[in-house]
Amino acid sequence: QVQLVESGGGLVQPGGSLRLSCSTSRSIFSIYTMGWYRQAPGKQRELVGRITVGGTTTYADSVKGRFTISRDNAKRVLYLQMNSLKPEDTAAYYCNFAPPSPESWGQGTQVTVSS
């Protein structure tokens, strides 16, 4: 079981930016593709995007061009830079492996986009 801890969420106005972080103490972080996921109230959890060990990224169409995933393998930290935020980005955001490990879901971090 790998514990992943998300942080950096908060309340932001439409058009604003936030950077989320996901950290772990486990070294296996550096050898797996990682993903950011989100779950809005009443909706299923969805994949926001993923990043390979080598840094190749893919994104959901809904966030393409606005969100950027990066990773620091030495520090075992995954990042999600979110720009031009919209109210529909409001959700709890989670990191996990891609595909996800059921045992590794953390508490997530809440992002609320509202004026």
C-alpha positions in Angstrom: 0.0 0.0 0.0 1.3 3.4 -1.0 0.1 6.4 0.9 -0.4 9.5 -1.3 -1.1 12.9 0.2 -2.7 15.7 -1.8 -2.5 19.4 -0.8 -2.9 22.8 -2.3 -6.7 23.1 -2.8 -8.8 26.0 -1.9 -11.3 28.6 -3.0 -10.4 30.5 -6.2 -12.3 32.9 -8.4 -13.1 31.9 -12.1 -10.0 32.6 -14.2 -7.7 32.1 -11.3 -4.9 29.5 -10.7 -4.0 26.9 -8.2 -1.2 24.4 -7.9 -1.8 21.0 -6.3 0.8 18.7 -4.9 0.9 15.0 -4.2 3.6 13.5 -2.1 4.6 10.1 -1.0 7.4 8.6 1.0 7.6 5.5 -1.2 10.3 5.2 -3.8 8.1 3.3 -6.2 6.6 6.6 -7.1 9.5 7.2 -9.4 8.9 4.1 -11.6 5.1 4.4 -12.3 2.9 6.5 -14.4 0.9 8.8 -12.1 -2.4 10.5 -12.6 -4.6 13.3 -11.3 -8.2 12.5 -10.8 -11.2 14.5 -9.7 -14.7 13.9 -8.4 -17.4 16.5 -8.4 -20.5 16.1 -6.2 -22.9 13.6 -7.7 -20.5 12.6 -10.4 -18.1 9.7 -11.0 -14.4 10.1 -10.4 -12.6 11.0 -13.7 -9.1 11.1 -14.9 -7.8 14.6 -15.3 -4.5 13.6 -16.8 -1.4 11.4 -16.4 2.3 11.6 -16.6 4.8 8.9 -17.4 8.1 8.4 -15.6 9.8 10.2 -18.5 7.4 13.1 -18.4 5.1 12.5 -21.2 1.6 13.9 -20.4 -1.9 13.3 -21.6 -5.0 15.3 -20.5 -8.7 15.1 -20.6 -10.2 17.3 -23.3 -12.0 19.4 -20.6 -8.6 20.6 -19.1 -6.3 20.5 -22.1 -4.5 23.8 -22.5 -5.3 24.9 -19.0 -3.8 22.2 -16.7 -0.3 21.0 -16.6 1.0 17.9 -14.8 4.6 17.6 -13.7 6.6 15.5 -11.4 9.8 15.5 -9.4 10.9 11.9 -9.0 13.8 12.8 -6.7 11.4 14.5 -4.3 8.6 12.0 -5.0 6.1 14.8 -5.7 3.5 15.1 -8.3 2.1 18.5 -9.3 -1.0 19.8 -11.0 -0.9 23.4 -12.2 -4.4 24.6 -12.9 -4.9 27.9 -14.8 -8.0 29.6 -16.2 -10.1 27.8 -13.7 -13.8 27.5 -14.3 -16.7 26.7 -12.0 -17.0 23.3 -13.6 -13.5 22.5 -12.3 -14.9 22.4 -8.8 -14.2 19.0 -7.4 -12.2 17.0 -4.9 -8.8 16.2 -6.6 -6.9 13.1 -6.0 -3.6 11.6 -7.2 -3.0 7.9 -7.8 -1.1 5.7 -10.1 -2.4 5.4 -13.7 -4.3 3.1 -13.8 -5.2 3.7 -10.2 -4.5 1.4 -7.2 -7.7 1.0 -5.1 -5.6 0.9 -2.0 -3.8 4.2 -2.7 -6.6 6.7 -2.8 -5.9 9.5 -0.3 -8.2 12.1 1.2 -8.0 14.4 -1.8 -7.9 18.1 -1.8 -10.9 20.3 -2.5 -10.9 22.8 -5.2 -13.8 25.3 -5.4 -14.1 27.8 -8.2 -16.6 30.4 -7.4 -17.0 34.2 -7.4 
